[in-house]
Amino acid sequence: MDLKKFSKKAAKNKPKLVKFLKKLDKIVPEGMDAVVKEVDEEIWKDIDCLECANCCKTMTPTYTKEDIKRISQHLRMTPKDFKNKWLYQDEKNKDWMNRSTPCQFLGDDNKCSIYEVRPDDCAGFPHHTKKDFDLYNDTYIQNVHRCPATYEMVSKLRKRIEKEYEW
């Protein structure tokens, strides 16, 4: 995947995709969750996260207490040492996050070195079907220019909704 090409395309189209998502905050077409599920399944036929890993390169997950305990055990460290070495606590919401990007666990091959014990936030990314679509618009807005899967899903949803629904 050519991330520079993707970034350029996503930056160009982000305003209209964000406008579409914000409209969905106010008006949700009937059956939206079923449409989202269908489009989400469709986009994964053409997207391979190992070709991209842009989430790991440009974002940081939040680590729960359980994540920290599980990962530190896996690395044979204490949770305190794990946090001291790689994490910081956000002052605003008290979330534990990586000190830097790209993620310290991302390999040159775009594979996660702690994949089997990775944070729940990573395991669920890009969160397309985590909650009802309209309850997660802020996440899609945040990710539409970072994640090719989210970009493709929102682009396809926009075309489909604007074609099939009157709103």
HUTA-V699773 format. One record per residue. N is the residue number from 1. PSI is psi in radians with two decimals (999 if undefined). D_CENTER is the distance of its C-alpha to the mean C-alpha in Angstrom with 2 decimals. Layout:
n=N psi=PSI d_center=D_CENTER
n=N psi=PSI d_center=D_CENTER
This chain:
n=1 psi=2.34 d_center=16.89
n=2 psi=1.71 d_center=18.17
n=3 psi=-0.55 d_center=15.43
n=4 psi=-0.76 d_center=18.10
n=5 psi=-0.77 d_center=18.91
n=6 psi=-0.82 d_center=15.37
n=7 psi=-0.71 d_center=14.99
n=8 psi=-0.82 d_center=18.37
n=9 psi=-0.76 d_center=17.80
n=10 psi=-0.71 d_center=14.58
n=11 psi=-0.70 d_center=16.49
n=12 psi=-0.72 d_center=19.44
n=13 psi=-0.13 d_center=17.88
n=14 psi=-0.78 d_center=15.45
n=15 psi=-0.76 d_center=18.38
n=16 psi=-0.53 d_center=19.32
n=17 psi=-0.66 d_center=15.88
n=18 psi=-0.73 d_center=15.50
n=19 psi=-0.77 d_center=19.08
n=20 psi=-0.83 d_center=18.42
n=21 psi=-0.68 d_center=15.62
n=22 psi=-0.58 d_center=18.00
n=23 psi=-0.62 d_center=20.76
n=24 psi=-0.27 d_center=18.94
n=25 psi=-0.49 d_center=19.02
n=26 psi=-0.64 d_center=22.78
n=27 psi=2.04 d_center=23.49
n=28 psi=2.01 d_center=21.76
n=29 psi=2.58 d_center=23.51
n=30 psi=2.38 d_center=25.06
n=31 psi=0.31 d_center=23.25
n=32 psi=-0.74 d_center=19.85
n=33 psi=-0.62 d_center=18.02
n=34 psi=-0.70 d_center=20.04
n=35 psi=-0.76 d_center=19.26
n=36 psi=-0.80 d_center=15.47
n=37 psi=-0.77 d_center=16.02
n=38 psi=-0.82 d_center=18.32
n=39 psi=-0.69 d_center=16.25
n=40 psi=-0.78 d_center=13.17
n=41 psi=-0.67 d_center=15.77
n=42 psi=-0.78 d_center=17.27
n=43 psi=-0.50 d_center=14.46
n=44 psi=-0.18 d_center=13.88
n=45 psi=-0.45 d_center=17.53
n=46 psi=-0.01 d_center=16.95
n=47 psi=2.30 d_center=13.68
n=48 psi=1.97 d_center=13.82
n=49 psi=-0.52 d_center=11.02
n=50 psi=-0.29 d_center=14.06
n=51 psi=-0.21 d_center=15.20
n=52 psi=-1.29 d_center=12.30
n=53 psi=0.45 d_center=10.41
n=54 psi=-0.52 d_center=9.42
n=55 psi=-0.77 d_center=6.43
n=56 psi=-0.43 d_center=9.47
n=57 psi=-0.46 d_center=11.75
n=58 psi=-0.14 d_center=10.57
n=59 psi=2.97 d_center=8.59
n=60 psi=2.41 d_center=9.82
n=61 psi=2.90 d_center=8.99
n=62 psi=2.48 d_center=11.59
n=63 psi=2.18 d_center=14.38
n=64 psi=2.95 d_center=16.55
n=65 psi=-0.69 d_center=20.26
n=66 psi=-0.71 d_center=20.02
n=67 psi=-0.84 d_center=17.36
n=68 psi=-0.76 d_center=19.71
n=69 psi=-0.84 d_center=22.71
n=70 psi=-0.83 d_center=21.44
n=71 psi=-0.73 d_center=20.20
n=72 psi=-0.67 d_center=23.29
n=73 psi=-0.79 d_center=25.54
n=74 psi=-0.68 d_center=24.10
n=75 psi=0.05 d_center=24.79
n=76 psi=0.85 d_center=28.14
n=77 psi=2.86 d_center=27.58
n=78 psi=2.69 d_center=28.09
n=79 psi=-0.66 d_center=25.16
n=80 psi=-0.79 d_center=26.91
n=81 psi=-0.68 d_center=27.16
n=82 psi=-0.86 d_center=23.53
n=83 psi=-0.78 d_center=22.51
n=84 psi=-0.63 d_center=25.25
n=85 psi=-0.70 d_center=24.27
n=86 psi=-0.24 d_center=20.51
n=87 psi=2.86 d_center=19.21
n=88 psi=2.75 d_center=20.08
n=89 psi=2.12 d_center=20.10
n=90 psi=2.26 d_center=18.88
n=91 psi=-0.64 d_center=22.07
n=92 psi=-0.96 d_center=20.78
n=93 psi=0.04 d_center=18.85
n=94 psi=0.28 d_center=19.95
n=95 psi=2.53 d_center=16.57
n=96 psi=2.27 d_center=16.88
n=97 psi=2.84 d_center=14.67
n=98 psi=2.50 d_center=15.29
n=99 psi=-0.52 d_center=18.23
n=100 psi=2.88 d_center=17.07
n=101 psi=2.59 d_center=14.70
n=102 psi=2.91 d_center=14.40
n=103 psi=2.41 d_center=13.92
n=104 psi=-0.30 d_center=17.43
n=105 psi=0.03 d_center=16.68
n=106 psi=2.20 d_center=15.48
n=107 psi=2.96 d_center=18.55
n=108 psi=-0.38 d_center=20.07
n=109 psi=0.22 d_center=19.37
n=110 psi=0.32 d_center=15.54
n=111 psi=2.59 d_center=16.00
n=112 psi=2.23 d_center=15.20
n=113 psi=-0.22 d_center=18.60
n=114 psi=0.52 d_center=17.81
n=115 psi=-0.80 d_center=15.77
n=116 psi=-0.30 d_center=18.11
n=117 psi=0.30 d_center=17.69
n=118 psi=2.81 d_center=14.18
n=119 psi=2.59 d_center=12.69
n=120 psi=-0.61 d_center=11.75
n=121 psi=-0.71 d_center=8.44
n=122 psi=-0.76 d_center=7.78
n=123 psi=-0.56 d_center=9.72
n=124 psi=-0.15 d_center=7.88
n=125 psi=2.43 d_center=4.33
n=126 psi=0.39 d_center=3.20
n=127 psi=0.51 d_center=6.00
n=128 psi=-0.61 d_center=8.17
n=129 psi=0.42 d_center=11.30
n=130 psi=-0.75 d_center=10.95
n=131 psi=3.03 d_center=13.29
n=132 psi=2.43 d_center=15.48
n=133 psi=-0.87 d_center=13.78
n=134 psi=-0.27 d_center=15.72
n=135 psi=-0.09 d_center=14.90
n=136 psi=0.31 d_center=11.19
n=137 psi=-0.65 d_center=11.89
n=138 psi=-0.65 d_center=11.20
n=139 psi=-0.73 d_center=7.46
n=140 psi=-0.71 d_center=7.79
n=141 psi=-0.74 d_center=10.23
n=142 psi=-0.60 d_center=8.32
n=143 psi=-0.21 d_center=5.70
n=144 psi=-0.49 d_center=8.59
n=145 psi=-0.01 d_center=10.28
n=146 psi=-0.53 d_center=7.89
n=147 psi=2.00 d_center=6.39
n=148 psi=-0.58 d_center=9.61
n=149 psi=-0.76 d_center=8.67
n=150 psi=-0.75 d_center=7.42
n=151 psi=-0.86 d_center=10.44
n=152 psi=-0.72 d_center=12.68
n=153 psi=-0.84 d_center=12.03
n=154 psi=-0.69 d_center=12.75
n=155 psi=-0.81 d_center=15.57
n=156 psi=-0.67 d_center=17.13
n=157 psi=-0.77 d_center=16.95
n=158 psi=-0.88 d_center=18.61
n=159 psi=-0.78 d_center=21.31
n=160 psi=-0.80 d_center=21.96
n=161 psi=-0.77 d_center=22.15
n=162 psi=-0.43 d_center=24.29
n=163 psi=-0.75 d_center=26.51
n=164 psi=-0.31 d_center=26.99
n=165 psi=2.55 d_center=26.97
n=166 psi=2.05 d_center=29.26
n=167 psi=999 d_center=27.66
